[in-house]
């Protein structure tokens, strides 16, 4: 396809299916030209099903392909740094699944290298670009809840070992509920309320081991090496104060809750792990929350929307909405909760974050501004 930004995918794991579907069937300005996975059979299946022109045995071969503009890094969280680093060294722009890296120092090195080489670096989650959170942003920016004064976010579940086919890495370095699900909540929060200046946190691991009950690893015991019960307070630069609670330790009837409190009302934000609604608004003069129609496109599962936005930014010279300025800020916030817990003090956030542009309407689905 002419005038498309060419994508090379590294990693064909569980999340890759929706990316493959959306890149090849939805977003019209990007083209998947190559794929690579350590398990060659996975890459071969993807290549056959989605008619991908090239398959590479190693990521280095893929990085050497001069046709590829952006490397899509869909490896496991603790592998993000190594893959993104080598892609940047090879002169490729990089879009990575969340988080940017497993450790803050790794993220800092990626940012340094991207800036040094003049390359775009950014990534997931891109759910904040969807119809649900963009509608919430418009309601806040247009004053429907007055001045934002606070927020509360909850991600509560009993872990992944009962259903995920390969859950062990969720309990290793780079995993845990904050690093796994926190990116969705904190990315939504900073897009709605702006940057964070400092955090406080209390963290622990309630269980030293986890027994896998899902196939194919049923019966295997995993040592827990990360906090699985994380509570935090976020001080936003605007003066708003937020709380967040993420855990893999608790039985609960639902998983997600995200609320924004203002001087004149409360906004009930949809699950930030999704792209759609419902969006509910409770005004001071109202008796009950009212559901607000979604005002933007992409309410369905639109993963790769952020990749398409980066590609459009590359074509037009504008800033990508999902750049490292956001993913690094989110990484620093997430890692600072445990740092605060260990020190017993508030931790300042050194990175500064300014919200990117809101989404704009385009009459053609799959083409961005």
C-alpha positions in Angstrom: 0.0 0.0 0.0 1.4 3.4 -1.0 1.9 6.2 1.6 1.5 3.9 4.6 3.9 3.7 7.5 5.5 0.3 7.6 5.4 -1.7 10.8 7.5 -4.6 12.0 6.1 -6.6 14.9 8.3 -8.3 17.5 6.4 -10.8 19.7 3.3 -12.8 18.8 1.9 -13.5 22.2 -1.6 -13.3 23.7 -2.0 -9.6 23.0 -0.9 -9.8 19.4 -4.2 -11.1 18.0 -6.1 -7.8 18.4 -3.2 -5.8 17.1 -3.0 -8.1 14.0 -6.7 -7.7 13.4 -6.8 -3.9 13.8 -3.6 -3.2 11.9 -4.7 -5.3 8.9 -8.4 -4.5 9.0 -9.0 -1.1 10.6 -6.2 1.4 10.5 -5.7 2.5 6.9 -2.4 4.4 7.3 -0.2 1.7 8.7 0.9 -1.6 7.1 2.3 -4.6 8.8 5.2 -5.8 6.7 7.2 -8.2 9.0 6.8 -10.3 12.1 9.2 -12.1 14.4 8.9 -14.3 17.5 11.2 -16.6 19.4 8.7 -19.3 18.8 8.8 -19.4 15.0 5.5 -21.3 14.7 3.6 -18.4 16.3 5.1 -16.0 13.7 4.3 -18.4 10.9 0.6 -18.7 12.0 0.3 -14.9 12.1 2.0 -14.5 8.7 -0.3 -17.0 7.1 -3.6 -15.7 8.7 -2.9 -12.1 8.0 -0.9 -12.3 4.8 2.2 -10.6 6.3 4.9 -10.4 3.6 8.0 -11.1 5.7 9.0 -13.4 8.6 12.3 -13.0 10.4 14.0 -15.5 12.7 15.6 -12.8 14.9 14.7 -9.3 15.9 18.0 -8.1 14.6 17.1 -9.2 11.1 13.8 -7.4 11.4 15.6 -4.2 12.6 17.9 -4.4 9.6 14.9 -4.2 7.2 15.1 -0.7 5.7 11.4 -0.8 4.7 10.3 -0.8 8.4 9.5 2.6 9.9 8.2 1.6 13.4 9.0 -1.4 15.5 5.9 -2.7 17.4 7.3 -4.3 20.6 4.8 -6.9 21.9 7.2 -8.9 24.1 6.7 -9.6 27.8 7.2 -6.6 30.1 10.6 -7.5 31.4 11.8 -7.9 27.7 10.5 -4.4 26.6 13.7 -2.6 27.5 16.0 -5.0 25.6 13.9 -5.1 22.4 13.2 -1.4 22.3 16.9 -0.5 23.0 18.1 -2.6 20.1 15.4 -1.2 17.8 16.4 2.4 18.7 20.0 1.5 18.1 19.1 0.3 14.7 17.4 3.7 13.9 13.8 2.6 14.2 10.9 4.4 15.9 9.4 2.3 18.6 5.9 1.7 19.9 5.9 -0.7 22.9 3.2 -2.4 24.8 3.0 -1.3 28.4 5.0 -0.6 30.5 7.8 1.4 28.8 10.3 -0.7 30.8 10.4 -2.9 33.9 12.6 -0.4 35.8 12.8 3.3 35.8 16.5 3.4 34.9 15.8 1.3 31.9 13.1 3.7 30.8 15.4 6.6 31.3 18.0 5.0 29.0 15.4 4.4 26.3 14.3 8.0 26.5 17.9 9.2 26.3 18.7 7.1 23.3 15.5 8.1 21.5 16.2 11.8 22.0 19.8 11.4 21.0 18.8 9.7 17.7 15.8 11.9 17.0 13.4 8.9 17.1 9.9 8.5 18.3 9.4 6.4 21.3 6.0 5.7 23.0 3.4 3.1 23.5 0.5 1.6 25.3 -1.9 1.8 26.8 -3.8 3.6 24.1 -7.2 3.1 25.6 -7.1 6.8 26.7 -7.6 7.7 23.0 -10.9 5.8 22.9 -14.4 7.2 22.9 -14.9 6.7 26.6 -12.0 8.6 28.2 -12.0 11.2 25.4 -15.6 11.9 26.3 -14.7 12.2 29.9 -11.8 14.6 29.1 -14.2 16.8 27.1 -16.7 16.9 30.0 -13.9 17.9 32.5 -12.4 20.5 30.1 -15.8 22.0 29.4 -16.5 22.4 33.1 -19.2 19.9 33.7 -17.8 18.9 37.1 -16.4 22.3 38.0 -12.8 22.4 39.1 -11.4 18.9 39.6 -10.4 18.3 43.2 -9.8 14.6 43.5 -9.9 11.1 42.0 -10.1 7.5 43.1 -9.1 4.4 41.1 -9.5 0.7 42.0 -8.3 -2.4 40.2 -9.2 -5.4 42.4 -8.8 -9.1 41.5 -7.4 -12.3 42.9 -4.7 -12.7 40.3 -4.2 -14.4 36.9 -3.1 -17.9 37.9 -6.6 -19.4 37.6 -7.2 -18.4 34.0 -4.1 -17.1 32.2 -2.2 -19.7 30.1 1.2 -18.3 31.2 0.7 -16.4 34.5 4.1 -16.7 36.1 5.6 -13.5 34.8 2.9 -11.5 36.5 4.6 -12.2 39.8 8.2 -11.6 38.6 10.1 -8.3 38.2 8.2 -6.1 35.9 4.9 -7.7 36.9 2.4 -7.2 39.7 -0.9 -5.4 39.7 0.6 -1.9 39.5 2.9 -2.6 36.6 0.4 -4.7 34.8 -2.9 -2.8 35.3 -1.6 0.5 36.7 -0.7 1.9 33.3 -4.3 2.0 32.3 -5.5 3.8 35.4 -2.6 6.2 35.7 -2.6 7.0 32.0 -6.3 7.8 32.2 -5.7 9.9 35.3 -2.9 12.1 33.9 -4.9 12.6 30.7 -7.9 13.8 32.6 -6.1 15.7 35.4 -2.6 16.5 34.2 0.8 15.6 35.6 1.7 14.3 39.0 4.1 16.1 41.3 4.6 13.6 44.1 3.2 10.3 45.4 3.0 8.3 48.6 2.5 4.5 48.8 2.2 1.4 51.0 2.9 -1.9 49.3 3.2 -5.5 50.3 2.9 -9.1 48.9 0.2 -10.9 50.8 1.2 -14.4 49.7 4.8 -15.5 49.2 3.9 -18.1 46.5 1.1 -18.6 44.0 -0.1 -22.0 42.7 -1.1 -22.0 39.0 -4.5 -23.8 38.4 -4.8 -22.9 34.7 -3.5 -25.0 31.8 -0.9 -25.8 30.6 1.1 -25.0 33.9 -1.5 -26.4 36.4 0.2 -27.3 39.7 3.3 -25.2 39.2 4.2 -23.0 42.2 5.5 -19.4 41.5 7.6 -17.4 43.9 6.1 -13.9 44.3 8.9 -11.3 43.8 6.8 -8.1 43.5 4.2 -6.3 45.6 0.7 -7.6 44.9 -1.1 -5.2 47.2 -0.4 -1.5 46.3 -2.1 1.6 47.7 -1.1 5.0 46.7 -1.8 8.8 46.9 -1.1 11.0 43.9 -0.6 14.8 44.3 -1.4 16.3 40.9 0.3 19.6 39.8 -3.2 21.1 39.5 -3.8 20.6 43.2 -6.1 17.7 42.9 -5.4 14.6 45.1 -6.0 11.1 43.8 -5.9 7.7 45.4 -5.2 4.4 43.7 -5.5 0.8 44.8 -4.4 -2.2 42.8 -4.2 -5.8 44.0 -3.9 -9.4 42.9 -4.8 -10.6 46.4 -8.5 -9.9 46.9 -11.8 -11.6 45.9 -14.2 -9.0 44.6 -17.3 -9.0 42.4 -16.0 -6.4 39.9 -12.6 -5.3 38.9 -12.5 -1.7 37.8 -13.6 1.7 39.3 -12.4 5.1 38.3 -14.0 8.3 39.5 -13.1 12.0 39.1 -14.5 14.5 41.7 -15.1 18.1 41.0 -16.5 21.2 42.8 -19.8 20.8 41.0 -20.1 17.1 40.2 -18.6 13.6 39.9 -17.6 11.8 36.8 -17.7 8.0 36.7 -15.1 7.0 34.1 -15.4 3.7 32.3 -13.0 0.8 32.7 -9.7 2.3 31.5 -8.7 -1.1 30.1 -11.4 -0.6 27.4 -12.0 2.0 24.8 -15.8 2.6 25.2 -18.3 3.5 27.9 -20.4 3.9 29.8 -19.7 7.5 31.0 -21.8 8.7 33.8 -22.1 12.2 35.2 -23.6 13.3 38.6 -24.1 17.0 38.9 -24.6 18.8 42.2 -28.2 19.7 41.3 -29.0 16.2 39.9 -30.6 13.4 41.8 -28.8 10.5 40.1 -26.0 9.9 37.7 -26.9 10.3 34.0 -25.3 8.4 31.2 -23.6 10.7 28.7 -23.5 9.8 25.0 -20.0 9.1 23.7 -18.7 12.0 21.7 -15.8 10.3 19.9 -14.9 7.4 17.6 -13.2 4.2 18.7 -15.5 2.7 21.3 -14.7 -0.9 20.3 -11.5 -2.7 21.1 -9.1 -0.5 19.1 -5.7 -1.6 20.2 -3.1 -0.3 17.8 -4.9 3.1 17.8 -1.9 4.6 19.5 0.4 3.0 16.9 -1.7 4.5 14.2 -1.5 7.9 16.0 2.3 7.6 16.1 2.4 6.8 12.4 0.3 9.8 11.6 2.6 12.0 13.8 5.5 10.6 11.8 3.8 11.5 8.5 2.7 15.0 9.6 5.5 16.1 12.0 3.2 16.6 14.9 3.7 15.2 18.4 2.4 11.7 19.1 -0.3 11.6 21.8 1.3 8.4 23.3 4.9 9.6 23.4 7.6 8.7 25.9 6.7 11.9 27.7 3.6 10.1 28.9 4.8 6.5 29.2 7.9 7.6 31.1 5.9 9.8 33.5 3.5 6.9 34.1 6.4 4.5 34.7 8.0 6.9 37.2 4.7 7.3 39.1 4.2 3.5 39.3 7.7 2.7 40.5 7.6 5.5 43.1 4.8 3.9 45.1 7.1 1.0 46.2 9.9 3.5 46.7 7.7 5.5 49.0 6.6 2.4 50.9 10.2 1.4 51.5 11.3 4.8 52.7 8.1 5.8 54.5 8.2 9.3 52.9 6.6 11.1 50.0 8.5 10.7 46.7 8.7 13.7 44.3 8.1 12.9 40.6 10.9 14.4 38.6 9.5 14.1 35.1 7.1 16.8 34.0 4.0 15.9 31.9 1.8 18.1 29.8 -1.3 16.5 28.3 -1.2 15.9 24.6 -3.9 17.1 22.2 -7.4 15.7 22.5 -8.7 13.4 19.8 -10.3 15.0 16.8 -13.2 13.8 14.7 -12.4 12.3 11.3 -15.3 11.1 9.2 -13.4 8.1 7.9 -12.9 5.4 10.6 -9.3 4.2 10.7 -7.7 7.5 9.5 -6.5 9.9 12.2 -5.9 13.7 12.2 
